[in-house]
């Protein structure tokens, strides 16, 4: 295989004393934090596999990026087994309590809660975390190094401490203004002093997390899924604000019955390439796939980066997000026309709705894909928060991991236990269960996984050789960050770093087309307005990381700097 002949690694992203992309002869790492990158690199140098490196990356991010991910959250990962030429996807998404009902997010008057930073924190927002189960299963199947030895690396760092950086500090300032207050005593006392975030450069030691990892070493992950750690989580939730409705709260049985699931990856053709990603309960692969497949009907290479390209991308996004809102949810609970949504004839007909002269009026209605099951459903519009992280790993044998990991909002639910933050992922469900007498696919149900936009992706050439692994944080814009970057890399032949730094543009089937502030997309604003686009200039903080595999076997790594 191509990957077996890796000779050089070009380092294209270096940020102020922080190395986010590792430089070694025959393997590569791209993460959102320099400590995670260096630890993953050390594991690979020791002869570890991509799965080994993913374990230390995720556990270290739990420490140094507590606002974005951790073992208190959920994740999706793609794993390319180079020897078997086999791609699999790992679903470590959080689940609702088994006793949860459709009125889970209703108020005392039996009305759906209004979304706010306050209402989405607290105990009722926490789902059963799946990230730990994911990295353990991936390690069981593909790891080379001893599990406990990998955990020892993180225990040492937790005990020794790390410097609180600008990114955590900025997120603490924002979180304090948006619901992370003294009522969340453990987290507040850990990260704040004198009613302010601890200063940049403060050494943060986390003996509680070291203790958690030691418990996992001695008792296995069963301690987390039904044992002492699970009980500690439940106790912390019971002592926190915003309790779930009586009879619907998380229980020890929810932890014991949690299942990390290995699912088939969702793949689709884009010109001569095959783009693969995570299927339901993530909407990532399907929506990225729809955008790209609709744009298959236009010569994006010839059009280049231009007002016309942004117009076409925005129109394709409207059509794809319309289908996403109506059909996409946890397919274990909702019958989805998965194959129909990527049917080339269907998407060709959807593409015919796009005019080069004017923009589509919004909201665009969902289409009717082939093999559609008449659910009598209605669309929902539930905000997703962007506190997420993505990393990519290529090991010396050519195995690849593309993994997106999250706790939802910055610092999740606000509840800290065992040295890690608990997610508030259940707020990705629709707070409404129905509209105008029709059920919403992404409504709360017991044991269900909320819909996600996470889009870990691996792209293959026409010889089924991997050429790119990519992903990003960013809430529901993740889909567009990933899709537009794929176009920039494949159609426009942009160097990897330039493609990730390209000014963002987005339209999630809203009445505005968003252009990234202070970016090169803004030069097209007036031309887009002439086509009928209402332009909003907004900060669009992706955190794209990618590894490109060249035809000669060399690797190029890049990370965008927006979150710094």
DOKOL-922711 format. One line per field, with one value per residue: residue in one letter; x, y, z of N, C-alpha, C in turn. Coordinates in steps of 0.05 Angstrom, whole numbers. Layout:
N
rest (A,...)
nx (X,...)
ny (Y,...)
nz (Z,...)
cax (X,...)
cay (Y,...)
caz (Z,...)
cx (X,...)
cy (Y,...)
cz (Z,...)
END
This chain:
564
rest (X,X,X,X,X,X,X,X,X,X,X,X,X,X,X,X,X,X,X,X,X,X,X,X,X,X,X,X,X,X,X,X,X,X,X,X,X,X,X,X,X,X,X,X,X,X,X,X,X,X,X,X,X,X,X,X,X,X,X,X,X,X,X,X,X,X,X,X,X,X,X,X,X,X,X,X,X,X,X,X,X,X,X,X,X,X,X,X,X,X,X,X,X,X,X,X,X,X,X,X,X,X,X,X,X,X,X,X,X,X,X,X,X,X,X,X,X,X,X,X,X,X,X,X,X,X,X,X,X,X,X,X,X,X,X,X,X,X,X,X,X,X,X,X,X,X,X,X,X,X,X,X,X,X,X,X,X,X,X,X,X,X,X,X,X,X,X,X,X,X,X,X,X,X,X,X,X,X,X,X,X,X,X,X,X,X,X,X,X,X,X,X,X,X,X,X,X,X,X,X,X,X,X,X,X,X,X,X,X,X,X,X,X,X,X,X,X,X,X,X,X,X,X,X,X,X,X,X,X,X,X,X,X,X,X,X,X,X,X,X,X,X,X,X,X,X,X,X,X,X,X,X,X,X,X,X,X,X,X,X,X,X,X,X,X,X,X,X,X,X,X,X,X,X,X,X,X,X,X,X,X,X,X,X,X,X,X,X,X,X,X,X,X,X,X,X,X,X,X,X,X,X,X,X,X,X,X,X,X,X,X,X,X,X,X,X,X,X,X,X,X,X,X,X,X,X,X,X,X,X,X,X,X,X,X,X,X,X,X,X,X,X,X,X,X,X,X,X,X,X,X,X,X,X,X,X,X,X,X,X,X,X,X,X,X,X,X,X,X,X,X,X,X,X,X,X,X,X,X,X,X,X,X,X,X,X,X,X,X,X,X,X,X,X,X,X,X,X,X,X,X,X,X,X,X,X,X,X,X,X,X,X,X,X,X,X,X,X,X,X,X,X,X,X,X,X,X,X,X,X,X,X,X,X,X,X,X,X,X,X,X,X,X,X,X,X,X,X,X,X,X,X,X,X,X,X,X,X,X,X,X,X,X,X,X,X,X,X,X,X,X,X,X,X,X,X,X,X,X,X,X,X,X,X,X,X,X,X,X,X,X,X,X,X,X,X,X,X,X,X,X,X,X,X,X,X,X,X,X,X,X,X,X,X,X,X,X,X,X,X,X,X,X,X,X,X,X,X,X,X,X,X,X,X,X,X,X,X,X,X,X,X,X,X,X,X,X,X,X,X,X,X,X,X,X,X,X,X,X,X,X,X,X,X)
nx (17,5,16,56,103,122,162,177,158,125,124,75,47,61,57,70,111,85,77,33,29,61,128,157,192,158,106,49,19,-36,-63,-104,-74,-9,15,-14,-2,54,57,28,62,108,90,81,134,155,138,85,16,-33,-80,-61,-36,-81,-107,-74,-76,-131,-140,-104,-123,-169,-149,-121,-153,-205,-251,-270,-269,-267,-265,-314,-349,-370,-355,-336,-303,-264,-231,-178,-156,-97,-71,-112,-141,-189,-244,-273,-323,-329,-375,-383,-422,-460,-515,-585,-620,-649,-701,-719,-766,-808,-820,-777,-747,-785,-820,-849,-900,-911,-889,-841,-774,-741,-684,-623,-561,-562,-604,-584,-543,-524,-552,-592,-577,-539,-513,-501,-433,-390,-339,-294,-306,-302,-247,-223,-245,-225,-171,-168,-177,-138,-92,-22,13,16,-44,-48,3,0,-38,-9,25,-8,-25,22,28,-18,-9,39,26,4,9,-39,-69,-78,-122,-155,-164,-191,-238,-257,-270,-312,-348,-359,-391,-434,-465,-432,-423,-417,-452,-437,-398,-350,-322,-318,-287,-241,-222,-225,-206,-215,-262,-249,-223,-168,-101,-67,-16,-15,1,-33,-52,-79,-98,-144,-161,-118,-126,-175,-158,-123,-159,-186,-145,-138,-189,-212,-251,-301,-308,-322,-368,-414,-391,-351,-336,-378,-418,-398,-404,-461,-474,-450,-481,-531,-523,-522,-545,-607,-639,-661,-727,-769,-761,-738,-683,-612,-588,-554,-561,-564,-511,-488,-512,-494,-471,-417,-414,-394,-398,-416,-379,-401,-398,-386,-385,-344,-331,-273,-259,-269,-307,-309,-344,-375,-434,-505,-515,-492,-499,-461,-430,-471,-492,-447,-436,-482,-477,-429,-441,-484,-456,-424,-448,-431,-377,-332,-277,-262,-290,-267,-243,-289,-342,-383,-372,-380,-433,-457,-441,-467,-521,-524,-515,-560,-599,-581,-580,-634,-654,-626,-649,-700,-698,-654,-627,-618,-609,-621,-668,-701,-727,-690,-680,-627,-592,-620,-616,-565,-569,-550,-582,-625,-599,-580,-627,-641,-599,-615,-650,-620,-602,-560,-567,-596,-610,-637,-700,-708,-736,-710,-747,-745,-725,-754,-727,-708,-735,-757,-786,-849,-851,-883,-859,-833,-791,-735,-700,-648,-600,-529,-472,-404,-360,-314,-266,-217,-176,-122,-88,-34,-2,61,51,13,-39,-98,-128,-185,-214,-266,-285,-322,-354,-397,-423,-380,-341,-380,-434,-422,-413,-365,-327,-286,-242,-253,-296,-367,-409,-458,-491,-543,-572,-569,-611,-676,-714,-768,-819,-855,-887,-940,-972,-939,-886,-818,-757,-709,-724,-726,-716,-718,-654,-635,-590,-568,-574,-516,-467,-415,-359,-316,-270,-246,-212,-208,-170,-180,-160,-171,-137,-119,-119,-127,-141,-187,-220,-261,-278,-337,-394,-457,-437,-393,-399,-399,-349,-315,-333,-324,-268,-251,-265,-232,-182,-183,-210,-191,-138,-108,-53,-47,-47,-63,-114,-141,-139,-171,-220,-281,-348,-419,-484,-538,-588,-615,-639,-596,-531,-470,-407,-339,-311,-259,-232,-212,-258,-293,-287,-323,-372,-407,-419,-447,-491,-517,-538,-579,-567,-569,-523,-484,-432,-390,-354,-321,-303,-270,-233,-198,-162,-115,-86,-50,-38,10,21,72,80,94,78,35,20,-29,-59,-112,-110,-150,-174,-137)
ny (-24,46,78,51,68,116,173,226,280,339,398,444,477,518,546,601,579,532,466,438,401,341,323,274,217,175,177,214,267,308,354,393,414,428,395,348,332,324,282,241,235,215,166,140,140,104,58,50,43,77,74,70,120,152,142,167,219,234,228,265,312,315,335,384,412,423,450,432,376,307,251,254,263,253,219,210,166,150,92,70,10,-7,-54,-91,-63,-37,1,27,53,86,94,133,164,202,179,185,182,118,120,168,213,242,292,312,359,397,450,468,481,446,460,466,481,544,557,574,598,586,549,504,483,441,384,358,360,322,267,195,186,169,169,145,91,86,96,55,8,15,12,-40,-69,-51,-33,-32,-23,-28,-17,5,27,69,101,115,154,199,205,221,273,297,298,327,375,428,486,536,561,613,599,566,604,646,618,607,658,670,629,640,685,662,625,588,588,602,564,517,487,455,457,513,527,501,524,579,639,687,704,707,679,635,661,667,621,598,541,483,431,365,323,294,275,243,204,183,158,120,88,67,38,-3,-25,-28,-4,-14,9,59,51,35,25,51,102,116,120,163,203,205,221,272,297,296,333,380,439,447,398,335,316,283,214,210,217,205,140,87,41,61,72,21,-5,21,23,24,32,-2,18,14,56,115,126,163,182,233,266,237,216,182,198,190,182,193,160,162,165,214,270,283,256,245,297,327,294,302,357,358,321,346,389,362,368,414,452,459,463,493,539,558,593,639,688,661,608,609,622,577,537,554,549,494,477,496,462,412,418,424,372,347,369,348,291,267,232,191,130,82,89,119,108,117,144,129,111,132,187,198,185,189,206,230,272,299,319,353,389,416,454,497,562,601,654,675,671,616,620,619,584,529,473,405,350,292,235,174,110,129,129,141,180,218,263,324,381,402,453,456,487,475,471,496,472,431,383,362,310,280,221,186,125,86,41,55,58,97,147,187,231,261,297,313,356,386,445,500,476,440,413,441,413,383,326,277,301,314,344,340,325,366,343,325,368,372,346,358,405,408,360,351,384,420,374,335,289,301,280,282,282,274,210,150,124,140,170,236,276,294,339,327,311,273,254,214,212,179,158,138,87,66,84,118,189,235,258,290,339,378,422,461,464,463,483,453,416,447,471,427,406,450,456,407,415,459,434,389,404,456,452,474,488,451,479,531,519,505,553,585,635,627,607,602,573,552,537,583,651,682,688,670,702,697,738,786,759,729,717,760,795,781,796,838,820,774,795,818,774,762,746,754,782,764,782,746,718,657,605,554,493,466,407,369,316,306,259,250,232,211,189,221,261,314,360,400,453,496,564,590,583,600)
nz (0,-10,35,62,44,65,69,82,125,121,155,163,196,246,309,347,389,399,378,338,299,285,268,236,206,184,204,229,266,282,323,369,409,435,474,472,420,425,463,436,392,418,435,385,367,401,380,381,361,318,348,400,404,400,448,487,467,472,528,548,526,556,602,587,552,576,566,518,506,530,577,600,560,491,429,359,314,258,234,196,175,152,135,128,92,108,130,188,233,295,345,397,420,467,509,521,585,601,618,599,571,518,537,564,562,577,610,674,659,619,570,517,537,531,493,525,553,606,614,587,617,674,712,683,631,620,586,582,582,526,507,534,531,476,462,490,467,415,425,446,399,363,388,409,451,523,558,611,616,580,605,649,630,626,678,704,682,699,754,757,731,687,644,649,592,542,511,544,585,559,545,596,614,579,592,646,641,619,650,678,740,812,832,809,841,846,796,792,837,822,774,781,817,867,843,790,728,737,730,666,653,702,740,732,770,773,813,823,773,761,800,783,735,756,783,739,717,755,763,714,656,673,722,710,680,713,761,816,796,764,803,832,793,788,840,841,802,827,866,839,801,762,756,727,705,753,757,708,708,699,715,752,722,670,659,663,621,576,509,466,397,338,273,203,159,126,58,-2,-72,-97,-152,-176,-128,-64,-10,58,120,184,200,219,290,276,233,199,156,119,107,92,49,16,3,-26,-67,-93,-113,-148,-196,-218,-245,-204,-202,-247,-236,-189,-129,-113,-120,-146,-133,-77,-76,-102,-65,-19,-35,-44,7,35,13,31,87,96,86,126,174,172,166,193,248,307,280,302,326,292,229,174,108,89,45,3,11,-8,-60,-127,-171,-145,-119,-163,-184,-142,-147,-193,-175,-163,-181,-222,-223,-181,-110,-72,-39,31,88,52,28,50,9,-26,-19,-55,-35,10,74,96,147,167,190,218,208,251,288,323,364,361,402,398,426,419,394,347,321,282,263,235,232,233,203,169,187,201,240,247,287,322,379,438,489,483,500,521,572,582,619,663,709,748,762,791,768,715,665,658,603,566,529,517,503,449,428,400,435,429,418,378,322,299,301,280,289,311,285,315,368,440,467,507,520,471,422,414,355,316,289,279,239,225,175,121,60,-2,-60,-130,-128,-81,-41,17,20,48,113,156,197,243,299,316,322,288,242,229,188,142,145,138,88,52,57,36,-18,-30,-25,-60,-109,-120,-113,-72,-28,33,83,66,47,94,120,89,79,113,93,96,98,132,115,128,129,119,91,114,121,137,186,177,135,71,44,45,3,-35,-21,-41,-93,-80,-54,-97,-120,-87,-36,34,73,129,171,208,265,255,283,269,278,246,231,194,154,97,47,2,-68,-73,-25,16,74,92,142,176,214,229,254,283,333,369)
cax (0,19,25,80,127,124,190,181,135,129,109,65,33,75,44,82,123,68,77,8,33,86,146,173,195,137,80,41,-2,-46,-83,-110,-58,18,22,-27,14,80,53,21,86,125,78,87,163,159,128,56,-2,-51,-99,-46,-33,-107,-113,-61,-86,-157,-138,-90,-142,-187,-135,-111,-175,-229,-274,-277,-274,-258,-279,-341,-364,-374,-337,-338,-277,-259,-206,-170,-137,-83,-64,-137,-154,-216,-251,-295,-329,-334,-396,-382,-440,-474,-543,-605,-629,-668,-728,-725,-790,-807,-823,-753,-739,-808,-821,-871,-926,-911,-880,-812,-757,-728,-655,-606,-537,-568,-620,-570,-524,-537,-553,-611,-565,-517,-518,-480,-409,-381,-311,-276,-312,-292,-217,-216,-251,-206,-145,-170,-176,-116,-69,2,25,0,-64,-40,27,-10,-51,12,35,-26,-25,45,23,-39,4,59,12,8,4,-65,-61,-96,-147,-172,-171,-212,-262,-267,-283,-338,-365,-368,-412,-456,-477,-413,-421,-410,-469,-422,-377,-325,-309,-312,-264,-217,-212,-227,-198,-223,-283,-239,-208,-140,-85,-52,10,-19,5,-57,-49,-106,-96,-169,-161,-98,-139,-194,-144,-113,-182,-191,-123,-141,-216,-222,-271,-326,-311,-336,-394,-429,-376,-348,-335,-406,-432,-389,-417,-489,-475,-444,-505,-553,-516,-519,-570,-621,-644,-680,-754,-771,-765,-724,-655,-593,-585,-531,-567,-558,-482,-483,-523,-484,-457,-403,-421,-378,-417,-404,-375,-417,-381,-400,-367,-341,-314,-259,-252,-289,-306,-321,-348,-391,-463,-523,-529,-481,-509,-437,-423,-493,-495,-423,-440,-502,-466,-409,-455,-499,-436,-414,-462,-420,-348,-320,-248,-260,-302,-248,-252,-302,-370,-400,-368,-393,-462,-464,-437,-489,-546,-523,-517,-588,-614,-572,-589,-663,-658,-616,-668,-724,-694,-630,-628,-607,-623,-631,-695,-716,-721,-679,-674,-598,-582,-635,-606,-541,-574,-540,-604,-640,-584,-579,-652,-639,-581,-629,-664,-601,-599,-535,-574,-608,-609,-662,-713,-706,-723,-715,-761,-731,-734,-765,-708,-719,-737,-765,-807,-866,-852,-900,-843,-829,-763,-729,-677,-636,-572,-507,-450,-379,-338,-307,-239,-212,-148,-116,-63,-25,21,82,42,-7,-66,-106,-151,-197,-231,-278,-292,-337,-372,-419,-418,-355,-341,-403,-456,-412,-409,-338,-325,-263,-222,-262,-322,-389,-421,-486,-497,-571,-585,-569,-638,-697,-730,-796,-822,-871,-895,-964,-982,-920,-863,-792,-740,-688,-736,-716,-728,-701,-632,-629,-567,-576,-561,-491,-455,-387,-354,-289,-271,-222,-217,-193,-169,-195,-147,-178,-115,-126,-103,-132,-158,-193,-243,-261,-300,-352,-423,-470,-421,-372,-405,-390,-320,-303,-339,-310,-240,-247,-266,-208,-159,-186,-218,-176,-110,-95,-36,-64,-50,-78,-141,-153,-141,-189,-243,-305,-374,-438,-513,-550,-616,-625,-643,-571,-506,-449,-380,-322,-299,-230,-223,-212,-285,-308,-285,-345,-398,-424,-429,-467,-515,-531,-553,-600,-557,-567,-497,-477,-404,-388,-331,-327,-279,-265,-207,-192,-136,-115,-62,-51,-19,17,25,99,80,101,55,34,1,-37,-80,-118,-103,-172,-181,-115)
cay (0,72,89,37,81,144,181,252,295,368,412,469,494,522,569,613,561,507,448,424,380,328,320,250,206,157,179,242,274,336,357,421,423,419,373,324,324,313,255,222,230,198,138,130,135,80,35,47,46,100,71,78,150,164,140,189,245,240,231,290,334,317,353,410,426,415,464,421,347,292,225,260,269,233,222,193,162,132,78,57,-11,-7,-81,-104,-44,-37,25,24,78,81,112,137,185,200,170,196,162,98,128,194,215,264,318,314,387,414,464,461,485,427,473,463,502,562,553,595,586,577,524,481,471,427,355,346,361,303,240,176,191,146,172,126,65,86,93,28,-11,19,2,-69,-80,-41,-23,-49,-18,-34,4,18,44,93,117,125,179,221,208,237,300,307,303,348,400,441,515,546,577,634,588,559,629,659,602,610,685,668,611,654,703,647,603,573,605,589,541,494,493,441,469,541,528,490,541,608,649,715,709,710,656,636,675,652,612,583,512,468,403,353,297,279,260,221,183,170,140,98,70,53,19,-26,-37,-28,17,-21,28,83,43,21,22,73,127,122,129,190,220,208,238,300,307,300,357,403,452,438,369,324,310,260,189,210,224,183,120,69,23,74,69,-7,-14,36,7,37,16,0,19,18,83,125,136,172,191,261,264,211,209,171,213,173,195,180,159,168,190,239,278,293,244,248,324,333,280,316,382,351,307,367,405,345,377,440,450,475,467,515,563,568,608,662,693,640,584,612,621,549,522,562,537,465,473,499,437,390,423,419,343,341,377,331,262,256,228,165,111,59,97,131,96,138,137,135,108,151,214,201,175,209,217,248,297,314,334,374,409,432,475,519,581,617,683,685,652,603,630,601,558,510,449,380,334,266,216,147,92,145,118,164,182,241,278,353,390,417,470,457,497,458,488,488,464,405,381,341,303,260,206,165,111,77,19,66,60,125,154,214,230,286,291,337,356,404,473,504,463,422,418,456,394,371,303,260,316,319,357,324,337,374,335,320,392,370,337,379,409,402,332,351,410,418,347,317,283,310,257,285,286,258,183,136,109,150,187,260,281,309,349,319,301,262,245,203,212,159,161,117,62,61,92,143,213,258,255,317,344,404,430,484,462,454,492,433,404,465,474,404,405,471,449,385,427,475,416,371,418,480,445,492,476,443,501,552,510,507,582,599,648,610,616,582,578,528,539,607,673,696,674,680,704,699,765,789,737,734,713,785,810,772,804,854,803,756,811,822,748,760,736,772,775,769,778,734,701,629,593,526,484,445,394,351,304,300,238,255,209,200,177,241,271,343,364,428,460,525,578,607,581,609)
caz (0,-13,61,72,32,75,73,94,136,119,177,151,215,271,321,372,408,402,355,336,279,291,245,238,179,173,217,232,285,281,344,376,432,431,492,461,397,433,475,415,377,435,434,359,366,418,365,385,338,318,370,424,404,404,476,502,458,484,557,553,520,579,621,577,538,590,554,492,504,553,582,608,536,471,406,336,303,235,235,172,180,127,128,119,75,119,144,207,248,324,355,425,426,493,507,541,605,590,626,588,554,499,551,580,563,580,635,693,645,598,546,513,547,513,495,536,564,633,613,576,636,696,712,664,604,618,575,590,565,511,497,546,518,448,460,501,446,393,435,447,372,346,404,412,477,546,565,636,611,566,625,667,618,633,707,710,674,717,780,754,724,661,646,639,569,533,501,567,599,543,548,623,615,566,608,670,633,608,666,695,764,837,838,800,860,842,773,798,855,809,752,787,844,871,824,763,720,745,710,645,663,727,738,740,777,774,826,821,748,764,816,765,716,771,787,714,715,774,761,686,651,687,744,698,669,732,787,834,782,756,827,837,773,796,864,832,788,847,881,820,793,738,757,708,716,770,743,682,711,695,737,749,700,645,655,659,595,554,488,445,374,313,251,176,151,103,37,-27,-92,-105,-176,-177,-101,-46,15,78,145,205,195,242,297,265,207,186,130,100,99,75,24,0,-7,-47,-89,-108,-128,-170,-221,-226,-249,-183,-208,-266,-223,-169,-105,-125,-112,-157,-117,-51,-82,-106,-40,0,-44,-39,36,42,6,48,115,96,90,153,195,172,166,206,277,314,262,318,335,270,203,156,80,87,18,-14,15,-23,-87,-146,-187,-127,-115,-188,-185,-123,-159,-213,-161,-159,-203,-222,-224,-156,-88,-64,-15,54,88,31,38,46,-14,-21,-31,-61,-12,34,90,103,176,175,208,213,213,275,287,350,363,372,412,384,443,408,385,326,316,261,268,216,245,215,186,151,199,204,257,245,311,333,407,448,512,474,506,535,599,583,637,687,731,748,780,785,752,688,662,646,579,566,502,512,492,420,421,398,459,421,409,354,313,283,301,268,306,303,286,335,395,462,473,526,508,444,419,400,329,317,263,278,212,219,147,107,32,-17,-89,-145,-123,-53,-24,32,12,66,137,163,213,256,316,305,322,264,219,224,162,120,147,126,59,37,57,16,-44,-34,-29,-83,-134,-125,-110,-53,-8,55,102,54,46,121,128,71,92,114,83,106,99,143,108,141,110,116,83,132,112,161,191,173,118,43,33,46,-22,-53,-8,-58,-115,-69,-49,-123,-126,-68,-10,56,84,157,175,235,272,249,296,265,290,227,230,171,144,69,39,-26,-86,-69,1,37,90,99,164,180,233,227,279,291,362,385)
cx (17,32,51,105,129,153,194,156,141,112,101,52,49,65,60,92,107,69,52,10,60,102,164,173,171,112,75,19,-10,-68,-87,-92,-30,26,10,-11,40,78,46,45,105,116,84,117,170,150,98,41,-18,-71,-86,-44,-59,-115,-100,-70,-112,-155,-123,-107,-162,-175,-132,-132,-202,-254,-285,-283,-264,-273,-307,-359,-367,-357,-346,-310,-279,-232,-201,-149,-122,-77,-89,-151,-184,-221,-275,-299,-338,-353,-395,-399,-454,-503,-560,-611,-650,-696,-736,-749,-789,-810,-799,-744,-763,-807,-845,-899,-928,-906,-850,-796,-746,-698,-641,-582,-542,-584,-605,-547,-539,-541,-571,-599,-545,-527,-496,-456,-400,-352,-292,-281,-301,-262,-209,-222,-231,-178,-146,-166,-150,-91,-46,14,5,-19,-56,-16,19,-23,-31,23,18,-27,-1,41,2,-27,24,47,20,0,-24,-59,-83,-123,-166,-182,-194,-239,-274,-281,-310,-357,-376,-391,-437,-462,-458,-407,-415,-428,-456,-396,-350,-309,-300,-288,-238,-205,-212,-215,-205,-244,-274,-225,-179,-122,-72,-25,8,-14,-20,-50,-76,-103,-121,-171,-141,-111,-160,-180,-132,-135,-188,-169,-128,-168,-227,-242,-298,-330,-326,-365,-408,-416,-374,-347,-363,-422,-424,-402,-446,-492,-470,-468,-528,-548,-513,-545,-583,-625,-664,-706,-753,-777,-751,-694,-638,-591,-561,-536,-561,-528,-476,-491,-512,-468,-443,-407,-402,-398,-403,-401,-394,-398,-397,-378,-367,-321,-300,-252,-275,-285,-322,-322,-366,-421,-479,-514,-516,-494,-486,-433,-446,-495,-471,-427,-460,-491,-447,-422,-471,-479,-421,-426,-452,-389,-334,-290,-245,-270,-282,-260,-263,-329,-388,-397,-382,-423,-471,-462,-460,-515,-546,-526,-546,-604,-606,-581,-619,-668,-648,-636,-692,-719,-674,-633,-614,-623,-630,-660,-713,-708,-714,-675,-645,-587,-595,-624,-580,-544,-567,-562,-620,-625,-580,-605,-652,-621,-595,-646,-646,-600,-573,-541,-585,-608,-637,-673,-712,-730,-731,-728,-743,-742,-747,-747,-721,-717,-744,-788,-824,-869,-874,-885,-843,-801,-760,-705,-666,-607,-553,-484,-423,-356,-331,-278,-237,-182,-145,-90,-58,-1,39,73,19,-35,-72,-129,-159,-218,-240,-291,-303,-348,-394,-412,-391,-357,-367,-425,-448,-406,-381,-337,-301,-242,-229,-290,-342,-401,-449,-498,-527,-585,-582,-595,-655,-712,-760,-797,-839,-878,-919,-974,-963,-896,-837,-773,-720,-700,-723,-731,-708,-679,-622,-604,-575,-560,-536,-484,-426,-381,-325,-290,-244,-229,-198,-192,-182,-182,-152,-155,-123,-107,-106,-149,-162,-218,-240,-282,-316,-382,-434,-456,-398,-375,-394,-360,-306,-308,-324,-280,-233,-247,-241,-183,-160,-191,-199,-146,-95,-76,-53,-68,-67,-108,-155,-156,-160,-212,-268,-329,-394,-466,-527,-580,-630,-628,-618,-549,-484,-422,-362,-310,-269,-218,-224,-239,-300,-307,-308,-372,-417,-435,-450,-493,-531,-547,-575,-592,-558,-542,-494,-447,-400,-361,-338,-302,-279,-240,-198,-164,-137,-87,-67,-30,-14,21,52,101,87,75,58,13,-5,-59,-86,-115,-126,-177,-159,-118)
cy (25,81,76,51,111,151,207,263,324,381,440,487,495,547,577,592,535,491,431,400,368,322,296,236,191,156,208,245,303,338,387,431,411,396,347,314,312,286,234,215,211,169,125,124,110,54,31,51,72,99,78,108,164,164,163,216,252,244,257,314,337,336,381,425,418,428,450,392,333,266,229,266,246,238,203,190,143,118,63,36,-16,-36,-95,-87,-42,-12,19,50,70,103,112,160,180,190,183,174,143,106,155,193,240,292,324,343,406,427,455,464,466,440,469,487,519,559,578,582,575,550,500,471,455,398,344,345,338,277,221,180,166,147,151,98,63,81,66,7,-9,8,-29,-82,-74,-32,-43,-46,-23,-11,19,36,70,112,129,152,203,226,225,267,313,314,326,375,410,470,521,566,597,623,580,585,643,644,604,637,683,651,624,673,688,621,587,590,589,566,515,494,480,453,498,543,519,510,571,614,678,723,715,684,658,647,657,645,597,554,498,439,390,325,281,263,238,198,168,150,116,78,54,32,-7,-40,-38,-6,10,-2,53,75,24,17,48,100,135,132,157,210,226,225,267,312,313,325,382,415,438,408,360,319,284,235,188,215,199,165,103,49,35,71,39,-17,2,18,26,19,20,-2,21,48,90,137,144,181,221,262,237,201,195,185,197,188,179,183,165,152,216,245,286,282,248,277,334,319,292,341,376,339,327,383,388,354,404,437,468,481,491,541,575,583,635,666,670,614,586,611,592,532,529,549,507,459,476,473,414,394,419,390,335,346,358,302,251,256,202,144,85,64,107,118,118,128,142,133,128,179,219,190,196,222,237,274,313,330,357,397,427,454,500,536,596,647,693,663,640,617,610,605,541,485,425,366,308,245,190,130,106,131,142,165,201,258,308,360,403,434,474,466,475,477,477,479,434,406,359,335,281,247,187,152,99,54,29,66,90,127,183,215,258,280,316,333,376,433,476,495,448,431,436,438,381,349,287,274,321,331,338,340,350,367,330,344,393,357,362,381,403,373,331,380,406,389,326,313,294,286,258,292,268,231,169,120,119,168,212,263,298,319,341,304,292,248,234,201,193,166,138,89,52,65,117,166,236,249,283,318,370,404,452,481,453,464,472,422,421,471,451,402,425,466,427,397,443,457,401,385,441,476,464,476,472,466,524,545,512,536,598,611,631,624,594,592,553,529,561,629,691,677,687,680,709,727,764,767,745,728,740,800,803,781,818,838,784,770,815,797,744,750,759,764,783,763,770,720,672,613,563,518,461,433,373,339,296,279,241,230,196,188,197,251,301,346,394,430,489,538,594,606,590,639)
cz (0,13,71,63,40,80,87,105,135,140,166,172,241,284,346,391,412,377,355,317,282,265,249,210,168,189,223,253,282,302,350,399,430,450,483,437,406,447,455,398,392,434,407,356,381,403,369,360,339,341,396,427,409,434,492,493,472,514,564,547,542,600,611,560,550,580,530,491,530,557,593,584,517,447,383,324,278,239,209,179,153,117,116,98,82,135,163,222,276,334,385,434,453,488,528,562,593,596,615,570,537,513,569,583,563,608,652,680,621,570,542,524,525,516,506,548,592,631,602,594,657,691,690,636,599,606,585,571,551,502,508,534,490,447,471,480,423,400,436,419,357,362,405,440,499,554,590,633,597,587,644,656,626,663,716,704,692,745,779,748,697,663,634,616,562,525,524,581,585,545,576,626,602,582,633,664,624,624,683,720,789,844,828,815,853,819,779,816,842,789,758,814,845,850,796,755,730,723,690,657,689,723,749,745,781,787,825,795,748,780,799,746,731,778,762,709,731,770,733,681,663,711,735,690,689,759,802,820,774,780,835,818,781,821,858,818,807,864,864,813,769,737,736,721,733,753,716,684,705,720,732,727,673,638,649,632,571,535,469,420,351,290,225,171,128,82,12,-46,-95,-128,-175,-149,-86,-19,36,105,164,199,220,267,288,238,189,158,110,90,83,48,5,-13,-31,-72,-106,-125,-149,-197,-231,-228,-229,-188,-226,-253,-203,-146,-114,-113,-122,-141,-90,-55,-85,-81,-21,-8,-39,-9,46,37,24,77,117,101,118,175,195,178,186,237,283,299,277,327,313,244,184,128,74,59,-1,-12,-1,-52,-107,-163,-170,-124,-140,-192,-166,-134,-179,-201,-159,-185,-200,-220,-198,-135,-83,-40,7,73,64,43,33,21,-6,-34,-37,-36,13,47,100,134,185,196,200,220,240,270,315,349,373,379,402,401,438,400,364,325,295,268,245,229,224,197,168,162,204,223,251,266,319,360,420,476,508,479,520,564,604,602,660,710,728,769,772,767,724,687,649,623,585,538,496,501,461,410,416,425,454,413,383,347,294,279,289,287,294,306,309,362,415,464,491,512,481,445,404,374,333,289,260,252,209,192,138,78,18,-46,-103,-143,-94,-34,-9,24,31,90,149,181,228,279,303,305,296,239,212,196,140,121,133,96,43,36,37,-12,-50,-39,-55,-109,-140,-121,-92,-35,18,75,91,53,73,130,110,86,91,102,90,102,108,139,124,120,108,106,99,118,137,163,187,155,88,29,30,20,-41,-42,-27,-81,-105,-63,-75,-131,-106,-40,10,72,113,160,204,239,268,258,292,280,273,232,208,167,115,62,9,-42,-81,-41,23,50,94,121,167,200,229,254,292,321,380,391)
END
